Amino acid sequence: MSGFVCPKCTHENQIFKATTGGGVALAKEMGIPFLGEVPLDPRIGMACDYGESFFDAYPDSPACKALKRVVKGLAREIGEEVLPDD
């Protein structure tokens, strides 16, 4: 789990102390690529609750940018292009 992003100032705080190596360690253990970290952002849930696209509503948020990096990384792994370059 990654940090928490303040929806007002977009500052990211690590609210959960890393204890196990997280996703990086798990990916290494399983022999798969680590695609990235996505910070917690309460606006993701709010957008979903209202049936809105988080990507359209908050394109410059750290969480949106992180999600796009993960999607692009996954697309590279499967040999597909799914998002245009920014």
C-alpha positions in Angstrom: 0.0 0.0 0.0 1.3 3.4 -0.9 1.0 6.7 0.8 -2.0 9.0 1.3 -2.4 12.0 -1.0 -4.1 15.1 0.5 -6.8 16.1 -1.9 -6.3 19.8 -1.1 -2.5 20.2 -1.5 -1.6 16.8 -3.1 1.1 16.3 -0.6 1.8 12.5 -0.1 2.3 11.1 3.4 3.3 7.6 4.3 0.6 6.6 6.8 1.5 2.9 7.0 5.0 2.1 8.0 6.6 -0.3 5.6 7.4 -3.6 7.4 7.6 -6.3 4.8 8.9 -4.8 1.6 5.3 -4.5 0.2 4.6 -5.0 -3.5 8.2 -4.8 -4.5 9.1 -7.8 -2.4 6.1 -9.8 -3.4 6.7 -9.2 -7.1 10.3 -10.3 -6.6 9.3 -13.4 -4.7 6.8 -14.3 -7.4 9.2 -13.5 -10.3 7.0 -10.9 -11.8 7.6 -7.3 -12.6 6.6 -4.7 -10.1 4.3 -2.2 -11.9 4.3 0.6 -9.4 2.7 2.2 -6.3 -0.6 4.0 -6.3 -1.2 6.4 -3.5 -4.5 6.4 -1.6 -6.7 9.2 -2.7 -10.2 9.6 -1.3 -11.3 11.2 -4.5 -11.1 7.8 -6.3 -13.9 6.5 -4.1 -15.9 9.7 -4.5 -15.6 9.6 -8.3 -16.7 6.0 -8.3 -19.7 6.8 -6.0 -20.9 9.5 -8.4 -20.3 7.5 -11.5 -17.5 9.8 -12.7 -14.2 9.1 -14.2 -11.4 9.7 -11.8 -9.0 10.1 -14.7 -11.2 12.8 -16.3 -11.9 14.6 -13.0 -8.4 14.6 -11.6 -5.9 14.1 -14.4 -3.0 15.8 -12.6 -3.4 14.1 -9.3 -0.5 11.9 -8.1 -2.9 8.8 -8.0 -4.1 9.3 -11.5 -0.5 9.7 -12.8 0.5 6.6 -10.9 -2.4 4.5 -12.2 -1.5 5.5 -15.7 2.1 4.4 -15.2 0.8 1.0 -13.9 -1.5 0.6 -16.8 1.2 1.5 -19.3 3.6 -0.9 -17.6 1.1 -3.7 -17.8 0.4 -2.9 -21.4 4.1 -3.1 -22.2 4.2 -6.5 -20.5 1.4 -7.9 -22.6 2.6 -6.1 -25.8 -0.3 -3.7 -26.2 -0.6 0.0 -26.3 -3.6 1.1 -24.3 -3.1 4.8 -23.4 -1.7 7.6 -25.5 1.5 9.2 -24.3 1.0 12.4 -22.3 
